[in-house]
Amino acid sequence: MAMSDSEYHQLADEMFDLIETAVENAIDNDDADVDIDTTGNVLQLEFTDGSKIVINKQEPLHEIWVATRFGGYHFGYVDGKWLDGRNGGEFLPFVQAAIAKQSGLKLSF
């Protein structure tokens, strides 16, 4: 059964909230400097070196897209998990690894 737009937004917003909270906690623990900007369907993290990770909702496709300095990734909701369309990797571990690789910041979920 297809997911409704409201279900999609609820699930995606939960991921955005988890990431934002984890980044804020990591900043407090590591005394790091990360700018967090949430505008509409986009969560943008900017690190001290000027690099960014942009996470955005793609409502028409019911996906979450992630742009890092290493490439772009698309995650769809399958069997209760957000999975990468190319390699099947899970969303939160991917974001955790991407943030660590790009900024050195270690997140806990």
N, CA, C and O atoms as a printed pandas DataFrame, in Angstrom:
     atom_number atom_name residue_name chain_id  residue_number  x_coord  y_coord  z_coord
0              1         N          MET        A               1    0.831   -1.180    0.000
1              2        CA          MET        A               1    0.000    0.000    0.000
2              3         C          MET        A               1    0.876    1.245    0.000
3              4         O          MET        A               1    1.852    1.321    0.747
4              5         N          ALA        A               2    0.537    2.200   -0.820
5              6        CA          ALA        A               2    1.340    3.409   -0.959
6              7         C          ALA        A               2    1.211    4.290    0.283
7              8         O          ALA        A               2    0.166    4.335    0.931
8              9         N          MET        A               3    2.274    4.969    0.588
9             10        CA          MET        A               3    2.310    5.888    1.719
10            11         C          MET        A               3    1.635    7.204    1.330
11            12         O          MET        A               3    1.812    7.685    0.210
12            13         N          SER        A               4    0.870    7.783    2.243
13            14        CA          SER        A               4    0.255    9.080    1.978
14            15         C          SER        A               4    1.297   10.185    2.175
15            16         O          SER        A               4    2.325    9.971    2.818
16            17         N          ASP        A               5    1.025   11.355    1.622
17            18        CA          ASP        A               5    1.933   12.489    1.801
18            19         C          ASP        A               5    2.105   12.833    3.278
19            20         O          ASP        A               5    3.212   13.149    3.712
20            21         N          SER        A               6    1.022   12.774    4.054
21            22        CA          SER        A               6    1.131   13.122    5.475
22            23         C          SER        A               6    1.976   12.098    6.230
23            24         O          SER        A               6    2.744   12.471    7.117
24            25         N          GLU        A               7    1.847   10.810    5.892
25            26        CA          GLU        A               7    2.692    9.785    6.510
26            27         C          GLU        A               7    4.159   10.021    6.146
27            28         O          GLU        A               7    5.047    9.930    6.994
28            29         N          TYR        A               8    4.391   10.322    4.885
29            30        CA          TYR        A               8    5.753   10.600    4.423
30            31         C          TYR        A               8    6.366   11.753    5.211
31            32         O          TYR        A               8    7.488   11.645    5.707
32            33         N          HIS        A               9    5.626   12.861    5.327
33            34        CA          HIS        A               9    6.160   14.032    6.035
34            35         C          HIS        A               9    6.418   13.719    7.500
35            36         O          HIS        A               9    7.417   14.173    8.060
36            37         N          GLN        A              10    5.538   12.954    8.129
37            38        CA          GLN        A              10    5.741   12.592    9.533
38            39         C          GLN        A              10    7.028   11.775    9.692
39            40         O          GLN        A              10    7.835   12.058   10.578
40            41         N          LEU        A              11    7.221   10.769    8.843
41            42        CA          LEU        A              11    8.409    9.925    8.907
42            43         C          LEU        A              11    9.682   10.710    8.599
43            44         O          LEU        A              11   10.692   10.548    9.283
44            45         N          ALA        A              12    9.637   11.554    7.580
45            46        CA          ALA        A              12   10.810   12.353    7.218
46            47         C          ALA        A              12   11.126   13.367    8.311
47            48         O          ALA        A              12   12.291   13.570    8.650
48            49         N          ASP        A              13   10.095   14.004    8.866
49            50        CA          ASP        A              13   10.317   14.982    9.940
50            51         C          ASP        A              13   10.949   14.324   11.157
51            52         O          ASP        A              13   11.775   14.937   11.834
52            53         N          GLU        A              14   10.569   13.079   11.443
53            54        CA          GLU        A              14   11.194   12.359   12.559
54            55         C          GLU        A              14   12.696   12.214   12.328
55            56         O          GLU        A              14   13.482   12.366   13.263
56            57         N          MET        A              15   13.101   11.921   11.093
57            58        CA          MET        A              15   14.527   11.794   10.781
58            59         C          MET        A              15   15.235   13.150   10.918
59            60         O          MET        A              15   16.331   13.228   11.473
60            61         N          PHE        A              16   14.605   14.208   10.412
61            62        CA          PHE        A              16   15.184   15.543   10.530
62            63         C          PHE        A              16   15.382   15.900   12.001
63            64         O          PHE        A              16   16.432   16.418   12.381
64            65         N          ASP        A              17   14.373   15.622   12.829
65            66        CA          ASP        A              17   14.455   15.944   14.262
66            67         C          ASP        A              17   15.564   15.148   14.939
67            68         O          ASP        A              17   16.310   15.691   15.754
68            69         N          LEU        A              18   15.679   13.856   14.605
69            70        CA          LEU        A              18   16.748   13.034   15.183
70            71         C          LEU        A              18   18.125   13.585   14.839
71            72         O          LEU        A              18   19.001   13.662   15.700
72            73         N          ILE        A              19   18.315   13.966   13.582
73            74        CA          ILE        A              19   19.609   14.497   13.143
74            75         C          ILE        A              19   19.899   15.815   13.840
75            76         O          ILE        A              19   20.996   16.020   14.360
76            77         N          GLU        A              20   18.921   16.703   13.850
77            78        CA          GLU        A              20   19.133   18.013   14.466
78            79         C          GLU        A              20   19.485   17.866   15.954
79            80         O          GLU        A              20   20.404   18.528   16.436
80            81         N          THR        A              21   18.775   17.018   16.671
81            82        CA          THR        A              21   19.049   16.794   18.091
82            83         C          THR        A              21   20.431   16.181   18.290
83            84         O          THR        A              21   21.168   16.599   19.182
84            85         N          ALA        A              22   20.790   15.193   17.470
85            86        CA          ALA        A              22   22.106   14.548   17.587
86            87         C          ALA        A              22   23.229   15.539   17.311
87            88         O          ALA        A              22   24.247   15.528   18.002
88            89         N          VAL        A              23   23.053   16.403   16.302
89            90        CA          VAL        A              23   24.079   17.404   15.997
90            91         C          VAL        A              23   24.198   18.393   17.158
91            92         O          VAL        A              23   25.306   18.728   17.576
92            93         N          GLU        A              24   23.068   18.859   17.678
93            94        CA          GLU        A              24   23.111   19.797   18.808
94            95         C          GLU        A              24   23.798   19.172   20.020
95            96         O          GLU        A              24   24.583   19.837   20.696
96            97         N          ASN        A              25   23.508   17.890   20.301
97            98        CA          ASN        A              25   24.163   17.200   21.418
98            99         C          ASN        A              25   25.661   17.049   21.182
99           100         O          ASN        A              25   26.453   17.222   22.108
100          101         N          ALA        A              26   26.054   16.730   19.957
101          102        CA          ALA        A              26   27.470   16.582   19.623
102          103         C          ALA        A              26   28.200   17.920   19.735
103          104         O          ALA        A              26   29.346   17.977   20.182
104          105         N          ILE        A              27   27.526   18.993   19.324
105          106        CA          ILE        A              27   28.123   20.327   19.432
106          107         C          ILE        A              27   28.374   20.653   20.898
107          108         O          ILE        A              27   29.443   21.152   21.250
108          109         N          ASP        A              28   27.386   20.371   21.760
109          110        CA          ASP        A              28   27.532   20.640   23.188
110          111         C          ASP        A              28   28.669   19.829   23.792
111          112         O          ASP        A              28   29.424   20.337   24.622
112          113         N          ASN        A              29   28.795   18.565   23.379
113          114        CA          ASN        A              29   29.826   17.685   23.950
114          115         C          ASN        A              29   31.216   17.958   23.399
115          116         O          ASN        A              29   32.202   17.844   24.128
116          117         N          ASP        A              30   31.312   18.319   22.115
117          118        CA          ASP        A              30   32.616   18.502   21.466
118          119         C          ASP        A              30   33.022   19.958   21.341
119          120         O          ASP        A              30   34.116   20.253   20.860
120          121         N          ASP        A              31   32.162   20.872   21.766
121          122        CA          ASP        A              31   32.402   22.299   21.597
122          123         C          ASP        A              31   32.697   22.629   20.134
123          124         O          ASP        A              31   33.545   23.468   19.829
124          125         N          ALA        A              32   31.983   21.956   19.245
125          126        CA          ALA        A              32   32.147   22.154   17.800
126          127         C          ALA        A              32   31.266   23.315   17.339
127          128         O          ALA        A              32   30.395   23.782   18.073
128          129         N          ASP        A              33   31.507   23.760   16.130
129          130        CA          ASP        A              33   30.713   24.846   15.558
130          131         C          ASP        A              33   30.082   24.355   14.262
131          132         O          ASP        A              33   30.760   24.192   13.247
132          133         N          VAL        A              34   28.788   24.124   14.313
133          134        CA          VAL        A              34   28.033   23.689   13.139
134          135         C          VAL        A              34   26.806   24.578   13.045
135          136         O          VAL        A              34   26.059   24.717   14.014
136          137         N          ASP        A              35   26.597   25.177   11.886
137          138        CA          ASP        A              35   25.380   25.949   11.659
138          139         C          ASP        A              35   24.303   25.002   11.158
139          140         O          ASP        A              35   24.499   24.279   10.182
140          141         N          ILE        A              36   23.159   25.016   11.841
141          142        CA          ILE        A              36   22.017   24.190   11.457
142          143         C          ILE        A              36   20.936   25.119   10.947
143          144         O          ILE        A              36   20.516   26.041   11.645
144          145         N          ASP        A              37   20.489   24.873    9.729
145          146        CA          ASP        A              37   19.433   25.712    9.140
146          147         C          ASP        A              37   18.349   24.788    8.591
147          148         O          ASP        A              37   18.581   23.999    7.675
148          149         N          THR        A              38   17.169   24.909    9.175
149          150        CA          THR        A              38   16.025   24.152    8.677
150          151         C          THR        A              38   15.044   25.136    8.065
151          152         O          THR        A              38   14.484   25.985    8.758
152          153         N          THR        A              39   14.843   25.014    6.768
153          154        CA          THR        A              39   13.914   25.888    6.056
154          155         C          THR        A              39   13.047   25.021    5.158
155          156         O          THR        A              39   13.542   24.363    4.243
156          157         N          GLY        A              40   11.751   25.028    5.431
157          158        CA          GLY        A              40   10.841   24.237    4.607
158          159         C          GLY        A              40   11.200   22.771    4.634
159          160         O          GLY        A              40   11.215   22.153    5.698
160          161         N          ASN        A              41   11.485   22.213    3.490
161          162        CA          ASN        A              41   11.795   20.792    3.354
162          163         C          ASN        A              41   13.291   20.498    3.360
163          164         O          ASN        A              41   13.709   19.415    2.949
164          165         N          VAL        A              42   14.104   21.455    3.824
165          166        CA          VAL        A              42   15.559   21.309    3.745
166          167         C          VAL        A              42   16.194   21.474    5.125
167          168         O          VAL        A              42   15.878   22.408    5.861
168          169         N          LEU        A              43   17.097   20.548    5.459
169          170        CA          LEU        A              43   17.940   20.645    6.646
170          171         C          LEU        A              43   19.371   20.781    6.139
171          172         O          LEU        A              43   19.891   19.890    5.467
172          173         N          GLN        A              44   19.997   21.902    6.468
173          174        CA          GLN        A              44   21.356   22.151    5.987
174          175         C          GLN        A              44   22.297   22.271    7.179
175          176         O          GLN        A              44   22.028   23.005    8.130
176          177         N          LEU        A              45   23.404   21.539    7.111
177          178        CA          LEU        A              45   24.449   21.601    8.120
178          179         C          LEU        A              45   25.679   22.210    7.472
179          180         O          LEU        A              45   26.152   21.719    6.447
180          181         N          GLU        A              46   26.201   23.286    8.070
181          182        CA          GLU        A              46   27.421   23.901    7.547
182          183         C          GLU        A              46   28.494   23.806    8.605
183          184         O          GLU        A              46   28.286   24.179    9.760
184          185         N          PHE        A              47   29.653   23.301    8.195
185          186        CA          PHE        A              47   30.750   23.035    9.119
186          187         C          PHE        A              47   31.792   24.153    9.068
187          188         O          PHE        A              47   31.747   25.012    8.188
188          189         N          THR        A              48   32.726   24.136   10.017
189          190        CA          THR        A              48   33.694   25.228   10.142
190          191         C          THR        A              48   34.558   25.403    8.896
191          192         O          THR        A              48   35.041   26.506    8.639
192          193         N          ASP        A              49   34.759   24.347    8.123
193          194        CA          ASP        A              49   35.570   24.475    6.903
194          195         C          ASP        A              49   34.763   25.012    5.721
195          196         O          ASP        A              49   35.284   25.128    4.611
196          197         N          GLY        A              50   33.474   25.343    5.965
197          198        CA          GLY        A              50   32.627   25.885    4.908
198          199         C          GLY        A              50   31.882   24.825    4.120
199          200         O          GLY        A              50   31.019   25.155    3.307
200          201         N          SER        A              51   32.201   23.556    4.346
201          202        CA          SER        A              51   31.488   22.500    3.625
202          203         C          SER        A              51   30.096   22.314    4.227
203          204         O          SER        A              51   29.836   22.706    5.364
204          205         N          LYS        A              52   29.216   21.711    3.442
205          206        CA          LYS        A              52   27.828   21.540    3.857
206          207         C          LYS        A              52   27.359   20.117    3.576
207          208         O          LYS        A              52   27.862   19.430    2.687
208          209         N          ILE        A              53   26.384   19.710    4.364
209          210        CA          ILE        A              53   25.578   18.533    4.059
210          211         C          ILE        A              53   24.145   19.035    3.999
211          212         O          ILE        A              53   23.654   19.662    4.938
212          213         N          VAL        A              54   23.483   18.755    2.891
213          214        CA          VAL        A              54   22.115   19.212    2.687
214          215         C          VAL        A              54   21.210   17.981    2.599
215          216         O          VAL        A              54   21.425   17.079    1.790
216          217         N          ILE        A              55   20.200   17.978    3.454
217          218        CA          ILE        A              55   19.239   16.872    3.493
218          219         C          ILE        A              55   17.886   17.468    3.146
219          220         O          ILE        A              55   17.429   18.406    3.801
220          221         N          ASN        A              56   17.249   16.931    2.127
221          222        CA          ASN        A              56   15.955   17.513    1.765
222          223         C          ASN        A              56   14.927   16.458    1.404
223          224         O          ASN        A              56   15.248   15.359    0.952
224          225         N          LYS        A              57   13.679   16.841    1.622
225          226        CA          LYS        A              57   12.554   15.975    1.301
226          227         C          LYS        A              57   12.215   16.123   -0.173
227          228         O          LYS        A              57   12.157   17.233   -0.703
228          229         N          GLN        A              58   11.996   15.007   -0.816
229          230        CA          GLN        A              58   11.516   14.980   -2.192
230          231         C          GLN        A              58   10.106   14.392   -2.138
231          232         O          GLN        A              58    9.904   13.197   -2.352
232          233         N          GLU        A              59    9.140   15.261   -1.847
233          234        CA          GLU        A              59    7.770   14.805   -1.618
234          235         C          GLU        A              59    7.178   14.019   -2.783
235          236         O          GLU        A              59    6.560   12.980   -2.553
236          237         N          PRO        A              60    7.343   14.478   -4.033
237          238        CA          PRO        A              60    6.712   13.722   -5.128
238          239         C          PRO        A              60    7.170   12.267   -5.191
239          240         O          PRO        A              60    6.408   11.394   -5.608
240          241         N          LEU        A              61    8.410   12.002   -4.779
241          242        CA          LEU        A              61    8.969   10.652   -4.824
242          243         C          LEU        A              61    8.905    9.946   -3.470
243          244         O          LEU        A              61    9.214    8.759   -3.367
244          245         N          HIS        A              62    8.505   10.681   -2.435
245          246        CA          HIS        A              62    8.508   10.162   -1.060
246          247         C          HIS        A              62    9.902    9.657   -0.687
247          248         O          HIS        A              62   10.059    8.562   -0.147
248          249         N          GLU        A              63   10.901   10.472   -0.985
249          250        CA          GLU        A              63   12.287   10.144   -0.678
250          251         C          GLU        A              63   12.916   11.256    0.147
251          252         O          GLU        A              63   12.401   12.372    0.219
252          253         N          ILE        A              64   14.041   10.921    0.766
253          254        CA          ILE        A              64   14.915   11.911    1.397
254          255         C          ILE        A              64   16.220   11.882    0.611
255          256         O          ILE        A              64   16.816   10.824    0.408
256          257         N          TRP        A              65   16.650   13.059    0.174
257          258        CA          TRP        A              65   17.900   13.161   -0.572
258          259         C          TRP        A              65   18.958   13.801    0.312
259          260         O          TRP        A              65   18.672   14.711    1.090
260          261         N          VAL        A              66   20.193   13.306    0.179
261          262        CA          VAL        A              66   21.314   13.811    0.959
262          263         C          VAL        A              66   22.430   14.189   -0.007
263          264         O          VAL        A              66   22.850   13.382   -0.837
264          265         N          ALA        A              67   22.905   15.433    0.113
265          266        CA          ALA        A              67   24.047   15.892   -0.677
266          267         C          ALA        A              67   25.208   16.151    0.275
267          268         O          ALA        A              67   25.100   16.950    1.205
268          269         N          THR        A              68   26.328   15.460    0.027
269          270        CA          THR        A              68   27.544   15.656    0.805
270          271         C          THR        A              68   28.642   16.099   -0.154
271          272         O          THR        A              68   28.428   16.167   -1.365
272          273         N          ARG        A              69   29.794   16.392    0.381
273          274        CA          ARG        A              69   30.892   16.766   -0.519
274          275         C          ARG        A              69   31.362   15.560   -1.323
275          276         O          ARG        A              69   32.122   15.709   -2.280
276          277         N          PHE        A              70   30.912   14.364   -0.937
277          278        CA          PHE        A              70   31.329   13.122   -1.598
278          279         C          PHE        A              70   30.298   12.589   -2.584
279          280         O          PHE        A              70   30.543   11.587   -3.256
280          281         N          GLY        A              71   29.142   13.254   -2.678
281          282        CA          GLY        A              71   28.139   12.799   -3.633
282          283         C          GLY        A              71   26.726   12.959   -3.113
283          284         O          GLY        A              71   26.499   13.394   -1.984
284          285         N          GLY        A              72   25.777   12.592   -3.970
285          286        CA          GLY        A              72   24.365   12.683   -3.633
286          287         C          GLY        A              72   23.755   11.296   -3.475
287          288         O          GLY        A              72   24.136   10.352   -4.168
288          289         N          TYR        A              73   22.806   11.190   -2.557
289          290        CA          TYR        A              73   22.207    9.903   -2.227
290          291         C          TYR        A              73   20.703   10.071   -2.062
291          292         O          TYR        A              73   20.232   11.108   -1.594
292          293         N          HIS        A              74   19.955    9.044   -2.452
293          294        CA          HIS        A              74   18.493    9.073   -2.376
294          295         C          HIS        A              74   18.027    7.911   -1.511
295          296         O          HIS        A              74   18.421    6.766   -1.731
296          297         N          PHE        A              75   17.180    8.214   -0.520
297          298        CA          PHE        A              75   16.680    7.206    0.414
298          299         C          PHE        A              75   15.169    7.116    0.310
299          300         O          PHE        A              75   14.470    8.126    0.397
300          301         N          GLY        A              76   14.670    5.907    0.126
301          302        CA          GLY        A              76   13.242    5.646    0.099
302          303         C          GLY        A              76   12.846    4.824    1.316
303          304         O          GLY        A              76   13.672    4.114    1.890
304          305         N          TYR        A              77   11.593    4.920    1.702
305          306        CA          TYR        A              77   11.098    4.199    2.878
306          307         C          TYR        A              77   10.614    2.809    2.448
307          308         O          TYR        A              77    9.632    2.679    1.717
308          309         N          VAL        A              78   11.324    1.773    2.918
309          310        CA          VAL        A              78   11.031    0.394    2.531
310          311         C          VAL        A              78   10.998   -0.479    3.786
311          312         O          VAL        A              78   11.968   -0.536    4.542
312          313         N          ASP        A              79    9.881   -1.147    3.993
313          314        CA          ASP        A              79    9.757   -2.091    5.112
314          315         C          ASP        A              79   10.173   -1.484    6.448
315          316         O          ASP        A              79   10.868   -2.119    7.241
316          317         N          GLY        A              80    9.738   -0.241    6.688
317          318        CA          GLY        A              80    9.996    0.403    7.979
318          319         C          GLY        A              80   11.349    1.047    8.133
319          320         O          GLY        A              80   11.713    1.454    9.236
320          321         N          LYS        A              81   12.125    1.152    7.032
321          322        CA          LYS        A              81   13.460    1.754    7.100
322          323         C          LYS        A              81   13.676    2.669    5.901
323          324         O          LYS        A              81   13.154    2.422    4.814
324          325         N          TRP        A              82   14.460    3.738    6.114
325          326        CA          TRP        A              82   14.899    4.589    5.011
326          327         C          TRP        A              82   16.158    3.954    4.430
327          328         O          TRP        A              82   17.173    3.845    5.119
328          329         N          LEU        A              83   16.100    3.530    3.150
329          330        CA          LEU        A              83   17.205    2.814    2.526
330          331         C          LEU        A              83   17.692    3.521    1.264
331          332         O          LEU        A              83   16.903    4.076    0.499
332          333         N          ASP        A              84   19.012    3.487    1.066
333          334        CA          ASP        A              84   19.639    4.057   -0.117
334          335         C          ASP        A              84   19.210    3.247   -1.337
335          336         O          ASP        A              84   19.292    2.019   -1.343
336          337         N          GLY        A              85   18.755    3.950   -2.360
337          338        CA          GLY        A              85   18.286    3.291   -3.578
338          339         C          GLY        A              85   19.368    2.560   -4.339
339          340         O          GLY        A              85   19.057    1.668   -5.128
340          341         N          ARG        A              86   20.634    2.905   -4.132
341          342        CA          ARG        A              86   21.723    2.262   -4.868
342          343         C          ARG        A              86   22.294    1.055   -4.139
343          344         O          ARG        A              86   22.477   -0.007   -4.734
344          345         N          ASN        A              87   22.576    1.219   -2.842
345          346        CA          ASN        A              87   23.273    0.134   -2.141
346          347         C          ASN        A              87   22.499   -0.452   -0.971
347          348         O          ASN        A              87   22.985   -1.377   -0.319
348          349         N          GLY        A              88   21.297    0.067   -0.686
349          350        CA          GLY        A              88   20.478   -0.486    0.376
350          351         C          GLY        A              88   20.893   -0.091    1.781
351          352         O          GLY        A              88   20.321   -0.573    2.758
352          353         N          GLY        A              89   21.898    0.793    1.890
353          354        CA          GLY        A              89   22.347    1.241    3.207
354          355         C          GLY        A              89   21.270    2.053    3.919
355          356         O          GLY        A              89   20.448    2.710    3.280
356          357         N          GLU        A              90   21.284    2.000    5.253
357          358        CA          GLU        A              90   20.292    2.722    6.040
358          359         C          GLU        A              90   20.663    4.185    6.208
359          360         O          GLU        A              90   21.839    4.545    6.268
360          361         N          PHE        A              91   19.636    5.016    6.281
361          362        CA          PHE        A              91   19.773    6.470    6.302
362          363         C          PHE        A              91   20.577    6.992    7.494
363          364         O          PHE        A              91   21.582    7.673    7.294
364          365         N          LEU        A              92   20.159    6.689    8.730
365          366        CA          LEU        A              92   20.829    7.286    9.888
366          367         C          LEU        A              92   22.303    6.888   10.006
367          368         O          LEU        A              92   23.136    7.762   10.247
368          369         N          PRO        A              93   22.662    5.613    9.848
369          370        CA          PRO        A              93   24.098    5.294    9.869
370          371         C          PRO        A              93   24.869    6.003    8.753
371          372         O          PRO        A              93   26.018    6.400    8.945
372          373         N          PHE        A              94   24.231    6.160    7.585
373          374        CA          PHE        A              94   24.893    6.876    6.492
374          375         C          PHE        A              94   25.153    8.324    6.882
375          376         O          PHE        A              94   26.262    8.827    6.705
376          377         N          VAL        A              95   24.130    8.999    7.415
377          378        CA          VAL        A              95   24.280   10.405    7.807
378          379         C          VAL        A              95   25.343   10.534    8.901
379          380         O          VAL        A              95   26.170   11.445    8.866
380          381         N          GLN        A              96   25.315    9.627    9.859
381          382        CA          GLN        A              96   26.295    9.632   10.942
382          383         C          GLN        A              96   27.716    9.531   10.375
383          384         O          GLN        A              96   28.599   10.292   10.771
384          385         N          ALA        A              97   27.933    8.597    9.452
385          386        CA          ALA        A              97   29.253    8.407    8.842
386          387         C          ALA        A              97   29.641    9.595    7.976
387          388         O          ALA        A              97   30.798   10.015    7.987
388          389         N          ALA        A              98   28.681   10.149    7.216
389          390        CA          ALA        A              98   28.971   11.285    6.336
390          391         C          ALA        A              98   29.381   12.514    7.150
391          392         O          ALA        A              98   30.316   13.221    6.775
392          393         N          ILE        A              99   28.694   12.768    8.248
393          394        CA          ILE        A              99   29.035   13.918    9.093
394          395         C          ILE        A              99   30.412   13.713    9.717
395          396         O          ILE        A              99   31.208   14.651    9.768
396          397         N          ALA        A             100   30.704   12.508   10.188
397          398        CA          ALA        A             100   32.023   12.224   10.772
398          399         C          ALA        A             100   33.123   12.383    9.724
399          400         O          ALA        A             100   34.171   12.964   10.006
400          401         N          LYS        A             101   32.889   11.873    8.526
401          402        CA          LYS        A             101   33.891   11.942    7.454
402          403         C          LYS        A             101   34.127   13.384    7.017
403          404         O          LYS        A             101   35.261   13.782    6.749
404          405         N          GLN        A             102   33.056   14.157    6.947
405          406        CA          GLN        A             102   33.167   15.518    6.418
406          407         C          GLN        A             102   33.623   16.518    7.479
407          408         O          GLN        A             102   34.302   17.492    7.153
408          409         N          SER        A             103   33.257   16.292    8.756
409          410        CA          SER        A             103   33.556   17.301    9.776
410          411         C          SER        A             103   34.323   16.782   10.980
411          412         O          SER        A             103   34.863   17.571   11.756
412          413         N          GLY        A             104   34.380   15.454   11.150
413          414        CA          GLY        A             104   34.993   14.884   12.329
414          415         C          GLY        A             104   34.049   14.803   13.516
415          416         O          GLY        A             104   34.420   14.275   14.565
416          417         N          LEU        A             105   32.850   15.313   13.371
417          418        CA          LEU        A             105   31.863   15.318   14.447
418          419         C          LEU        A             105   31.238   13.937   14.592
419          420         O          LEU        A             105   30.744   13.370   13.618
420          421         N          LYS        A             106   31.260   13.398   15.802
421          422        CA          LYS        A             106   30.701   12.062   16.070
422          423         C          LYS        A             106   29.301   12.223   16.643
423          424         O          LYS        A             106   29.115   12.855   17.683
424          425         N          LEU        A             107   28.308   11.642   15.951
425          426        CA          LEU        A             107   26.929   11.708   16.409
426          427         C          LEU        A             107   26.516   10.418   17.084
427          428         O          LEU        A             107   27.018    9.339   16.768
428          429         N          SER        A             108   25.575   10.554   18.036
429          430        CA          SER        A             108   24.954    9.391   18.664
430          431         C          SER        A             108   23.464    9.498   18.466
431          432         O          SER        A             108   22.879   10.553   18.712
432          433         N          PHE        A             109   22.832    8.410   18.021
433          434        CA          PHE        A             109   21.377    8.374   17.850
434          435         C          PHE        A             109   20.784    7.450   18.887
435          436         O          PHE        A             109   19.567    7.269   18.929
